[in-house]
Amino acid sequence: MEHQVTRSRNALVLDGDTVKQRLQAERIATQSVVHVDWLRFTVARRLVPTPHVDHLFPLPDPGANAWDEKTRAQRLQRLIRQTEDCDSTAALQAFELAQAVCDRLGSDFTVLSEALKGHDFYKFRWSIQREGAEVGWVGYQASSKNSRQAAQNNTIHCNLYGAACTFAAPGWAAQLADLIDQHQGDITRADLALDFFDGLPGGFDSVVQDYKDGACDHYGKRLKCNMVGDWINGHERSFCLGSKESGKQTNVYEKGDQLYGPEAGSLWHRVELRYGNKLRVLPSDILRRPADFFGGASDWHTGLLLLADTIPQPEPIKCAGRLQAESVEAEVTRNLRWAMNVAAPTIAAAFQHLGEDFLKLVTDKQLPGRL
């Protein structure tokens, strides 16, 4: 048992060292201290070229034996059985997008040859793999016929995990930015990570002090915070600012403890900024100039870059104002919900007992001010 535990710890340390080396090599290659650690984007189906079936299942080389052609036929039949209720055009377009993403990530990445069950309300997915493990996927076709998913059915979505971003070839993010622009895609999530391999100046507790001192305030507003981990003993701690719902959240955590375990005593701290598209439009340049967009989150984020010996040109991503039509529709929905849940019993009683006087209750009335 002790031998198994030792081997497990050794593998963990090796993995952590490998991740660290990859991140350090990327810094040198890209001249950026900020690393894109997660990426999600969506493209419209109609903008994705449809590949020929031979791209999915290449014809055997000249002179190949009959078994090669038989294998190809079996794969085609399996795909048809798996996706008998699937839009084949969407499947082929999604496969080509997955392949294009892999080409930009590097030679270590491949697309699994069989479509799998989808995630996040997509019915199917093509799995993007590295060394036999899934590190991302491209989803297509809505998982239900619900009217809310009608729009999703017309999109193809790519989700790249941190493992894909860490082990991708240098320059992958800028190449994917070009791919997204080519397809007029929308970035729905981008995580920007700033690593302090030797620890944050002032220690991890300096973040909490910054928060208390108001250094993390944005436009005079104190952000919500959340503390997770073993704060008593000072291990595996995480300090979150903002919220996913607002589309901008920062998580400061002890990356060394995550990769090596608390017993290793690693000083590695990571500041990870997650941008979402709920209230913002995320430009593709966030992949080309991640440090500028990291610094644009707040003056505090800019200060962290200065601690990392980087002078950014802060690029804020402001919240998009709601369209008037969307605001009116939302207010009407809230007003109707109030009428159904609160006023309905009174209205029903009035209709039953007031007789002709009921018309006086519901006619010649002004529209509520909020509408």
Summary of the structure (lengths in Angstrom):
residues: 371
radius of gyration: 26.3
end to end distance: 68.7
largest distance: 91.5
contacts: 1060
relative contact order: 0.11
helix: 46%
strand: 23%
